[in-house]
């Protein structure tokens, strides 16, 4: 068993620091050592940010693949050299080996029609927007599925996916004064972001996680700090809440609201808290060293509802690298 790491002192310190900068609503505290769960293979999962369409599955034949419905009906007649993951919303990523043996990737719809040409190295379909990130020769651009056109040619070194009508982009440059940009769904720049700020996630609830040096906070759609850098990790918001690592050593995880106020704190045995998805969060706890893999531990993972953090629930066993 990993040694017990967190103490009440860590929580007191966190609350004291936070009260200096804002007025807190009365937060709840979850003592991880009190969590109890029954291990089940089908325990609820709340750590999947991308929900796949479970009405389709992959069919394999002689090294090639295609999709079919659970009733056995094929999605189109074409076979592909690679089928990536599954359908996300109405689209799935597929790839074909083309000229010169190059693997080209794009997307199909539920009818099997190619809606993004199979010419890219990879694409990133998201349920949050009809604008898909496409990568070619190490550079990123965007394809608009609704308008059936390339919105921005691959030219960016770093991006975030579109969400709430916005995305972050930056180009590779040695000029440290050249900012990154927040763009809209027309591909137009709406706000600049200083290069020293590293945007690290999508916009959600009007905010995007970002890092300055070693500390994380959140910027708004104007590229300004809405929640100043003060955390050691910050996840994306979902339904008004986000996971942050508020204290590094010993680790103190917390759930904050869009004002930055703490809503839920975790203390007790060493543990890890995943990102908020919907109104729930995955908590990994009760870890034991894995004899076969020196750098891994086997833990329990429970799905905790934020509105009613019940200490007893179903859980599953997971292997984690530490």
C-alpha positions, 0 to 999 in steps of 0.5 A: 500500500502506498503510504498515507500522504495527505493530512488535515493540515494541507486542507487548512493551508489551502483554505487559508491561502484561498480565503486571502484572494476570494470569498468561498462558498462552504466547500465539501470535503471528501476523505478518500480513506472513507470511500468504499466500493464493490469491484465490478467489471461493469462499474460506471465510467465517468472519465470518458470525455469523448462518447463513441456511438455504441451502435456501430462496431468494426468489421475486419477482413484480410487486414482491412476494416470497415464499420457495421451496425450492431444489426450487421449492416455495413456502413458503405461498401468500401474497405479501409486500411485503418479504422480509428476508434469508432464513430464520434457523433455522426463521423468516424476516422478512416485511412487508406494507403495511397500513392507512394505507400502513404497512409491518408486519413479522413472521415466518413459519415453513417452512410459510408460517404467520405466527408473529409478527403483521405489525404491527412496524416491524422484528424481529430473528430470532436463532439463539440464542433463540426470543425475538425482538426486535420494534420498534414506533415506535422502542421495543423489546420481545420476542416468544416464539415457543415460547409464541406470545405477546408477552413484553414490549411495546415499551418499551425504548430499547436492548436486546441479543438473547437469548442463553444465556437472558439479554438486556440492556434499558434505557429512555430516561430523564434520570435517570442513576441509573436502571440498565439491566437484565439480564432472563431469558426470563420477562422478569424482572429478574435484575441491574442494570447502572449506566447508565455501563456500555454493554452492547454485545453478547449474552451468550456463554460467560457474558460480554457485551462492555461499554464504560465511557467509552472502554474496553471489557471484559466483564460477567457475568450479575450485571452485574459486570465479569468482565474490567475495561475495558482494550481499545479494542474487544471482540467477543462470545465464541464457543467460549471466545474473543473478539477485542479491540483491545488497543492503539489506536495503532498498532493491536494486535489479540488473541484472548483467552479467558474469563479475559481471558488472551491466546491469540493476538496479531497484528502486522505490516502494518496489518490488521483482525481480525474477531469470533471465529465458532465456532473461526475468525476473519477477518483482513483484510490486504495492503490497497491504496488504491482509486483510485475511492474515496478513503476505501476500500481493497481488501484480502485476507480470510483465514479463520484457524483459532484452533487451528491458525493456518496462514499459507497458505490461500484468501482473497478480495478485499474492499472496506473503508472506512477 
